[in-house]
Amino acid sequence: MNMKRFFLITLVCLFVVAADVQAQGKIYTYEDANKDASITRPEFAKENESSGLVMTMSPVERWLVHHYRKPADAKKYENVFISFVVEPNGTLSNIQVQGSDVQTKTKTTKLLPSVNREVTRVIRAMHKWTPAKKNGKAIRYRYEFNFKIHEFELDPNEDAEQAEEIDPNHVYEIVEEMPEFPGGIEALFKWLSDNIKPHEEIGRCVVEFIVEKDGSLSNPKISKSKTPKLDAEAIRLVKAMPKWKPGKEKGKTVRVRYSLPIAFK
């Protein structure tokens, strides 16, 4: 009798655990939020509201425009469909970038690999989001939108009298000209491939650092950890890097915080 009771309790516990795992794994969508008032949508932190971009852009769109660096083989404007999952801890997963027909809002496959890589890089570099919630509990949520992506361009007619004074010691998150590794993003990937030490562990971490006005890198720290060994290797790589092309704001060289995802395969 006691043995039967034990098995019954075990089965009930397993059922509860399985149901909880299934609930945690569910990915909610825009349609779910429209039907269920208890679901709040995820939000990307508002940054640099005085960025000079039209305020009709959402914070995530402003991030994309500020950080996107047009590949040499790309058009000035590229229509993209972007999809990713905002996890309960605010990180992003399942990132997908495709071409998009702006007129019909349909997904296509006509997107240059270089544009796909660049848009994916910019999304991976985002800081954490405020996750979606259902009845106050953080949930997984698929965020999707169409966007005509392009590089941030200064308005040549901007009134000089409205230009703000640049603080030489301020660390910017977003600037008009973002810092760049010598030779660009492809050169950065090659440098990482050539200098990374082999590891038995695999995964991806994100390292954050400041690109100083002279192009040197300072204050490296892990913003998204994988394992202590991989985190330490990411820090070592940043410290070993050559000087970058520094960022600029209103024509002046400034200090900029930069996030770099590093994958260990």
Salt bridges, closest charged atoms under 4 A:
ASP36 OD2 - LYS134 NZ 2.53
GLU47 OE2 - HIS127 NE2 2.33
GLU49 OE1 - ARG62 NH2 3.16
GLU87 OE1 - ARG140 NE 2.86
GLU118 OE2 - ARG121 NH2 2.76
GLU153 OE2 - LYS76 NZ 3.66
GLU158 OE2 - LYS250 NZ 3.78
GLU173 OE2 - ARG257 NE 2.92
GLU176 OE2 - LYS250 NZ 3.93
GLU186 OE2 - ARG117 NH2 3.43
ASP194 OD2 - LYS190 NZ 2.78
GLU208 OE2 - LYS221 NZ 3.80
GLU208 OE2 - ARG257 NH1 3.85
GLU212 OE1 - ARG255 NE 2.70
ASP214 OD2 - LYS243 NZ 3.79
GLU233 OE1 - HIS199 NE2 3.98
GLU233 OE2 - ARG236 NH2 2.79
